[in-house]
């Protein structure tokens, strides 16, 4: 088995492209096959090397290494379409000589006029075959006018173009609805449907797994394969990714590129896990898989035809579970850029600041699903004034009105004053001692201290909060 991922480097690497790459990668690893990366850069107006680098960096970040292709090399190179023009030219010459392709001198204005006529008659627009059988004299006349020809494929009439799709089952199209289509533009650059066939064949691709939007391209590509006498690969068209509103995934649904999720502080392992579940259903109820487990379990027969729904809550749930497994140091590294951006951390923290920030990250880790969320959770650690939780004002007032409230606060203040160094363990011991001394149950000690120091009814571990605040700030808040 040999599969490929062949992106066009025309902008940020979309999450849908990453899902297509992943399905190819997982299948190749499952079947001990080859995963190839090539770049489809014939759209010269929009393709950039910057986008190509972005795609490669994203794939590497997600842990998808390729066995053949750009950067890696291989026997079927080069692996950028703009570097393969001589290969396409040879194949085009072969098609022209065999009569399966011909030169077309129709101008865009003439083609548009025909299209309007066909639409006016209620017909599906297709090429009318004007240049189907030009004589050498007619070609010479067009050339004398300065016209540069495109190359069209001669599509056979009254045939059924059929294939068995790995996801969609048996699919068929009528060749009469295709029309003779352009395979090489007048500037000599091959169109997508043509270049992709030549690339897939010469690179030995056995299975083509790609997005559903390419399904309508498949009959044209099969016609090209047959015109050249080449074996047709096995196709698999995976469903589109939709937002929760049932519309195609777009910017209105949030971040759409891999780079955006990386910058937000998501973990690559979580993104891979989540993307695998976009259209593929594992056996059983388990949803958390390592990349190695996905490579073992993945199969195309469990890929659904229905659109996949991009559920950000599910991604956050998966990422939260992966973040729980991080060491304190790794969590700090993930959150640091966001703390720096918010002005909560130095760009190059000292050892002392790093230790404090590491504890801060550990303190709030059960309250964040991805790195950037830490900024919303740590504001109180950088404020001098207590901002009381207005939503729970009545409950806070009730706690403060309890008879034992001043007793607990006074006892806790004494314990803090007596401490040489405040640590989570020391705070924990102090609270236990107050419970023992006063005979009060847990929440009647915890809640007054939390409210007096933070102004909140709920939040991270109180032992860490007190430690992070430090002696001076705690005593000031206890009054």
MITOR-578950 format. One line per 8 residues: number of its first residue (from 1); their letters; for each residue x, y, z of C-alpha. Coordinates in nm, 2 decimals, padded with zeros to 4 digits. Layout:
REM residues N
NUM> A> X/Y/Z; ...
END
This chain:
REM residues 479
1> XXXXXXXX> 00.00/00.00/00.00; 00.12/00.35/-00.09; -00.08/00.66/00.00; -00.01/01.03/-00.03; -00.11/01.36/00.12; -00.09/01.63/-00.15; -00.17/01.98/-00.02; -00.18/02.30/-00.21
9> XXXXXXXX> 00.03/02.56/-00.02; -00.21/02.85/-00.06; -00.27/02.96/00.30; -00.29/02.84/00.66; -00.30/02.46/00.70; -00.67/02.38/00.75; -00.78/02.14/01.02; -00.97/01.94/00.74
17> XXXXXXXX> -00.64/01.90/00.55; -00.48/01.77/00.87; -00.76/01.52/00.91; -00.71/01.39/00.55; -00.33/01.37/00.61; -00.39/01.17/00.93; -00.63/00.92/00.77; -00.36/00.85/00.51
25> XXXXXXXX> -00.09/00.83/00.77; -00.28/00.59/01.00; -00.37/00.36/00.71; -00.01/00.35/00.59; 00.12/00.27/00.93; -00.16/00.01/00.99; -00.08/-00.17/00.67; 00.30/-00.12/00.69
33> XXXXXXXX> 00.28/00.08/00.37; 00.43/00.41/00.25; 00.31/00.76/00.33; 00.42/01.02/00.07; 00.40/01.40/00.09; 00.40/01.60/-00.23; 00.31/01.96/-00.29; 00.05/02.07/-00.55
41> XXXXXXXX> 00.18/02.42/-00.63; 00.06/02.47/-00.99; -00.17/02.76/-00.86; 00.12/02.99/-00.90; -00.08/03.30/-00.81; -00.16/03.17/-00.46; 00.10/02.91/-00.38; 00.38/03.02/-00.15
49> XXXXXXXX> 00.69/02.85/00.00; 00.58/03.00/00.34; 00.26/02.80/00.33; 00.45/02.49/00.23; 00.68/02.53/00.53; 00.37/02.59/00.75; 00.22/02.27/00.64; 00.53/02.07/00.69
57> XXXXXXXX> 00.59/02.22/01.03; 00.23/02.14/01.13; 00.26/01.77/01.01; 00.58/01.73/01.21; 00.42/01.89/01.52; 00.14/01.64/01.49; 00.39/01.36/01.47; 00.32/01.26/01.11
65> XXXXXXXX> 00.65/01.17/00.95; 00.65/01.09/00.58; 00.85/00.81/00.41; 00.89/00.97/00.07; 00.84/01.32/-00.07; 00.95/01.68/-00.02; 01.25/01.71/00.21; 01.28/01.33/00.24
73> XXXXXXXX> 01.33/01.25/-00.13; 01.27/00.92/-00.31; 01.28/00.76/-00.66; 00.97/00.92/-00.79; 01.07/01.28/-00.74; 01.07/01.57/-00.78; 00.77/01.61/-00.54; 00.66/01.97/-00.62
81> XXXXXXXX> 00.44/01.99/-00.93; 00.61/02.30/-01.06; 00.93/02.09/-01.08; 00.76/01.82/-01.28; 00.65/02.01/-01.59; 00.87/01.81/-01.82; 00.70/01.49/-01.70; 00.35/01.63/-01.77
89> XXXXXXXX> 00.47/01.75/-02.11; 00.59/01.40/-02.21; 00.26/01.25/-02.11; 00.06/01.52/-02.29; 00.25/01.45/-02.61; 00.16/01.08/-02.57; -00.21/01.17/-02.54; -00.19/01.40/-02.84
97> XXXXXXXX> -00.02/01.14/-03.06; -00.27/00.87/-02.96; -00.56/01.10/-03.03; -00.69/01.10/-02.68; -00.63/01.47/-02.65; -00.64/01.77/-02.89; -00.56/02.14/-02.91; -00.84/02.38/-02.84
105> XXXXXXXX> -00.82/02.74/-02.96; -01.15/02.87/-02.83; -01.12/03.20/-02.65; -01.27/03.26/-02.30; -01.53/03.49/-02.45; -01.64/03.22/-02.70; -01.66/02.96/-02.42; -01.86/03.19/-02.20
113> XXXXXXXX> -02.11/03.26/-02.48; -02.16/02.89/-02.54; -02.21/02.84/-02.17; -02.47/03.11/-02.15; -02.66/02.95/-02.44; -02.66/02.61/-02.27; -02.78/02.75/-01.94; -03.05/02.94/-02.13
121> XXXXXXXX> -03.17/02.60/-02.27; -03.16/02.45/-01.92; -02.87/02.23/-02.01; -02.57/02.15/-01.79; -02.28/02.35/-01.93; -02.00/02.15/-02.10; -01.76/02.20/-02.39; -01.94/02.19/-02.72
129> XXXXXXXX> -01.65/02.02/-02.91; -01.58/02.31/-03.14; -01.21/02.22/-03.18; -01.27/01.85/-03.16; -01.16/01.78/-03.52; -00.96/02.08/-03.64; -00.76/02.05/-03.96; -00.40/02.16/-03.97
137> XXXXXXXX> -00.50/02.46/-04.18; -00.75/02.57/-03.91; -00.49/02.53/-03.64; -00.24/02.74/-03.84; -00.51/03.01/-03.89; -00.57/03.03/-03.52; -00.20/03.04/-03.44; -00.17/03.33/-03.70
145> XXXXXXXX> -00.42/03.52/-03.49; -00.19/03.48/-03.19; -00.41/03.23/-03.01; -00.24/02.99/-02.78; -00.41/02.66/-02.74; -00.52/02.47/-02.43; -00.51/02.09/-02.44; -00.84/01.90/-02.40
153> XXXXXXXX> -00.90/01.54/-02.32; -01.13/01.36/-02.57; -01.39/01.20/-02.34; -01.56/00.89/-02.48; -01.94/00.92/-02.52; -02.21/00.68/-02.39; -01.99/00.52/-02.13; -02.04/00.47/-01.76
161> XXXXXXXX> -01.75/00.58/-01.54; -01.78/00.37/-01.22; -01.56/00.28/-00.92; -01.59/00.13/-00.58; -01.52/00.39/-00.31; -01.38/00.27/00.02; -01.63/00.49/00.21; -01.92/00.55/-00.03
169> XXXXXXXX> -01.94/00.21/-00.20; -02.03/00.18/-00.57; -02.03/00.52/-00.75; -02.10/00.58/-01.12; -02.12/00.88/-01.36; -02.22/00.90/-01.72; -01.94/01.02/-01.95; -02.19/01.22/-02.16
177> XXXXXXXX> -02.22/01.47/-01.87; -01.85/01.53/-01.85; -01.76/01.69/-02.18; -01.41/01.73/-02.32; -01.22/01.91/-02.05; -00.90/02.11/-02.04; -00.60/01.92/-01.91; -00.32/02.18/-01.99
185> XXXXXXXX> -00.38/02.55/-01.98; -00.26/02.78/-02.26; 00.05/02.87/-02.05; 00.16/02.51/-02.05; 00.06/02.45/-01.68; -00.14/02.13/-01.62; -00.48/02.16/-01.44; -00.53/01.98/-01.11
193> XXXXXXXX> -00.72/01.68/-01.24; -00.45/01.60/-01.49; -00.14/01.67/-01.28; -00.28/01.46/-00.99; -00.33/01.16/-01.22; 00.02/01.18/-01.36; 00.17/01.22/-01.01; -00.03/00.94/-00.85
201> XXXXXXXX> 00.06/00.70/-01.13; 00.43/00.78/-01.16; 00.46/00.78/-00.78; 00.30/00.44/-00.75; 00.01/00.55/-00.53; -00.23/00.25/-00.47; -00.49/00.42/-00.26; -00.62/00.78/-00.28
209> XXXXXXXX> -00.79/00.90/00.04; -00.92/01.25/00.03; -01.20/01.48/00.11; -01.55/01.43/-00.03; -01.53/01.75/-00.23; -01.30/01.57/-00.47; -01.56/01.30/-00.55; -01.69/01.50/-00.85
217> XXXXXXXX> -01.33/01.51/-00.98; -01.29/01.14/-00.98; -01.47/01.05/-01.31; -01.25/01.30/-01.50; -00.94/01.14/-01.34; -01.05/00.79/-01.42; -01.11/00.89/-01.79; -00.75/01.02/-01.79
225> XXXXXXXX> -00.62/00.69/-01.64; -00.80/00.49/-01.91; -00.68/00.71/-02.19; -00.33/00.64/-02.08; -00.39/00.27/-02.02; -00.29/00.30/-01.65; -00.44/00.11/-01.36; -00.69/00.31/-01.16
233> XXXXXXXX> -00.61/00.34/-00.78; -00.86/00.26/-00.51; -01.04/00.58/-00.40; -01.18/00.67/-00.06; -01.37/01.00/-00.01; -01.40/01.11/00.35; -01.69/01.33/00.46; -01.67/01.70/00.51
241> XXXXXXXX> -01.62/01.86/00.85; -01.92/02.05/00.97; -01.98/02.29/01.26; -02.24/02.21/01.52; -02.49/02.42/01.32; -02.46/02.17/01.03; -02.27/02.42/00.80; -01.93/02.36/00.65
249> XXXXXXXX> -01.65/02.43/00.90; -01.54/02.79/00.87; -01.39/03.08/01.07; -01.73/03.15/01.22; -01.70/02.82/01.41; -01.37/02.93/01.57; -01.01/02.84/01.48; -00.98/02.65/01.16
257> XXXXXXXX> -00.60/02.61/01.11; -00.36/02.38/01.29; -00.13/02.67/01.37; -00.41/02.85/01.56; -00.47/02.55/01.78; -00.10/02.52/01.84; -00.09/02.89/01.94; -00.38/02.85/02.17
265> XXXXXXXX> -00.19/02.59/02.37; -00.35/02.26/02.25; -00.14/01.95/02.26; -00.05/01.77/01.93; -00.14/01.43/02.08; -00.49/01.56/02.17; -00.54/01.72/01.82; -00.44/01.39/01.66
273> XXXXXXXX> -00.68/01.19/01.89; -00.96/01.44/01.81; -00.91/01.44/01.43; -00.91/01.06/01.42; -01.26/01.07/01.57; -01.39/01.31/01.30; -01.55/01.06/01.07; -01.40/00.74/01.21
281> XXXXXXXX> -01.57/00.53/01.48; -01.36/00.30/01.68; -01.51/-00.02/01.83; -01.64/00.02/02.18; -01.69/00.34/02.38; -01.32/00.44/02.43; -01.23/00.79/02.30; -00.88/00.85/02.42
289> XXXXXXXX> -00.61/00.69/02.21; -00.24/00.73/02.17; -00.11/00.77/01.81; 00.03/00.42/01.83; -00.31/00.28/01.93; -00.47/00.47/01.65; -00.22/00.32/01.40; -00.33/-00.03/01.52
297> XXXXXXXX> -00.70/00.03/01.53; -00.77/00.25/01.23; -00.95/00.11/00.93; -01.14/00.26/00.64; -01.44/00.03/00.69; -01.53/00.22/01.00; -01.51/00.56/00.83; -01.86/00.71/00.81
305> XXXXXXXX> -02.03/00.86/00.50; -02.21/01.12/00.71; -02.05/01.46/00.77; -01.82/01.48/01.08; -01.92/01.74/01.34; -01.64/01.95/01.48; -01.73/01.97/01.85; -01.50/02.21/02.03
313> XXXXXXXX> -01.63/02.08/02.37; -01.51/01.73/02.28; -01.17/01.86/02.17; -01.14/02.05/02.50; -01.24/01.74/02.69; -00.97/01.53/02.51; -00.71/01.80/02.55; -00.79/01.84/02.92
321> XXXXXXXX> -00.72/01.47/02.97; -00.39/01.49/02.79; -00.29/01.80/02.99; -00.36/01.61/03.32; -00.07/01.38/03.22; 00.18/01.66/03.18; 00.46/01.71/03.43; 00.45/02.04/03.62
329> XXXXXXXX> 00.75/02.15/03.41; 00.58/02.06/03.08; 00.26/02.23/03.19; 00.46/02.55/03.27; 00.62/02.54/02.92; 00.28/02.51/02.76; 00.13/02.80/02.95; 00.43/03.04/02.97
337> XXXXXXXX> 00.38/03.21/02.63; 00.02/03.30/02.73; 00.13/03.43/03.07; 00.40/03.64/02.90; 00.15/03.78/02.64; -00.09/03.88/02.92; 00.19/04.05/03.11; 00.18/03.80/03.40
345> XXXXXXXX> 00.53/03.66/03.34; 00.87/03.78/03.23; 00.99/03.66/02.89; 01.30/03.50/03.05; 01.18/03.42/03.41; 01.44/03.38/03.69; 01.46/03.04/03.87; 01.25/03.19/04.15
353> XXXXXXXX> 00.99/03.32/03.92; 00.99/03.00/03.72; 00.92/02.80/04.04; 00.63/03.03/04.13; 00.48/03.01/03.78; 00.52/02.63/03.78; 00.32/02.61/04.10; 00.06/02.86/03.95
361> XXXXXXXX> 00.01/02.64/03.65; -00.02/02.33/03.87; -00.27/02.52/04.09; -00.52/02.59/03.81; -00.46/02.29/03.58; -00.80/02.13/03.67; -00.97/02.45/03.56; -00.82/02.48/03.21
369> XXXXXXXX> -00.87/02.28/02.89; -00.58/02.44/02.69; -00.29/02.67/02.75; -00.44/03.00/02.66; -00.72/02.95/02.91; -00.48/03.00/03.20; -00.50/03.38/03.15; -00.87/03.37/03.25
377> XXXXXXXX> -00.80/03.17/03.56; -00.50/03.35/03.72; -00.61/03.71/03.74; -00.66/03.71/04.12; -00.30/03.62/04.17; -00.19/03.95/04.01; -00.45/04.18/04.17; -00.41/04.37/04.50
385> XXXXXXXX> -00.78/04.41/04.56; -01.02/04.13/04.63; -01.29/04.11/04.36; -01.59/03.94/04.52; -01.79/03.69/04.32; -02.11/03.89/04.25; -02.29/03.58/04.12; -02.26/03.42/04.47
393> XXXXXXXX> -02.30/03.74/04.68; -02.58/03.60/04.89; -02.40/03.28/04.97; -02.08/03.47/05.06; -02.28/03.70/05.29; -02.43/03.39/05.46; -02.08/03.25/05.52; -01.95/03.58/05.66
401> XXXXXXXX> -02.25/03.60/05.89; -02.17/03.26/06.05; -02.08/03.28/06.42; -01.76/03.09/06.37; -01.64/03.31/06.08; -01.42/03.55/06.28; -01.29/03.27/06.49; -01.17/03.08/06.19
409> XXXXXXXX> -01.01/03.39/06.03; -00.84/03.49/06.35; -00.70/03.14/06.40; -00.58/03.12/06.04; -00.41/03.46/06.06; -00.22/03.35/06.37; -00.10/03.03/06.20; 00.02/03.23/05.89
417> XXXXXXXX> 00.20/03.48/06.10; 00.39/03.20/06.28; 00.51/03.04/05.96; 00.87/03.10/05.85; 00.78/02.96/05.50; 00.44/02.91/05.34; 00.40/02.59/05.15; 00.10/02.39/05.04
425> XXXXXXXX> 00.17/02.13/05.31; 00.21/02.39/05.58; -00.12/02.55/05.48; -00.29/02.21/05.48; -00.16/02.13/05.83; -00.27/02.47/05.96; -00.63/02.42/05.83; -00.64/02.07/05.98
433> XXXXXXXX> -00.52/02.21/06.31; -00.79/02.48/06.31; -01.05/02.21/06.25; -00.92/02.01/06.54; -00.90/02.31/06.77; -01.24/02.45/06.69; -01.43/02.12/06.63; -01.56/02.26/06.30
441> XXXXXXXX> -01.61/02.04/06.00; -01.42/02.10/05.67; -01.63/02.35/05.48; -01.68/02.57/05.79; -01.31/02.62/05.79; -01.22/02.61/05.42; -01.50/02.84/05.30; -01.44/03.14/05.54
449> XXXXXXXX> -01.06/03.13/05.45; -01.13/03.10/05.07; -01.38/03.39/05.08; -01.16/03.61/05.30; -00.85/03.56/05.08; -01.00/03.54/04.73; -01.36/03.67/04.75; -01.47/03.36/04.56
457> XXXXXXXX> -01.69/03.06/04.66; -01.51/02.82/04.43; -01.17/02.79/04.27; -00.84/02.61/04.27; -00.68/02.42/04.56; -00.68/02.66/04.86; -00.34/02.53/04.99; -00.18/02.64/04.66
465> XXXXXXXX> -00.36/02.97/04.65; -00.24/03.07/04.99; 00.12/02.97/04.91; 00.12/03.16/04.58; -00.03/03.47/04.74; 00.26/03.48/04.99; 00.26/03.58/05.36; 00.23/03.95/05.31
473> XXXXXXX> -00.07/03.94/05.07; -00.26/03.68/05.28; -00.22/03.87/05.60; -00.33/04.20/05.43; -00.64/04.02/05.30; -00.72/03.86/05.63; -00.72/04.21/05.79
END
